[in-house]
């Protein structure tokens, strides 16, 4: 059905082949952009996991630094 209208517009000179190609390309891009493959949710989960891991690592580093400080293994940087 769309091809019949397209042919009519081309014959009437209201559209060019280049314009038809541009419209088809844009429609294909729009359709592809609308497809939700679930990767957005996956990216959110990965970002949340990275944030949690960073918090856990920071807490562990602070604990290790405190233990090293108690043992005198940390040298002070005095300038």
Secondary structure, DSSP 8 states (H G I E B T S, - for coil): -HHHHHHHHHHHTSS-HHHHHHHHHHHHHHHHHH---SHHHHHHHHHHHHHHHHHHHHHHHHHHHHHHHHHT-S-----
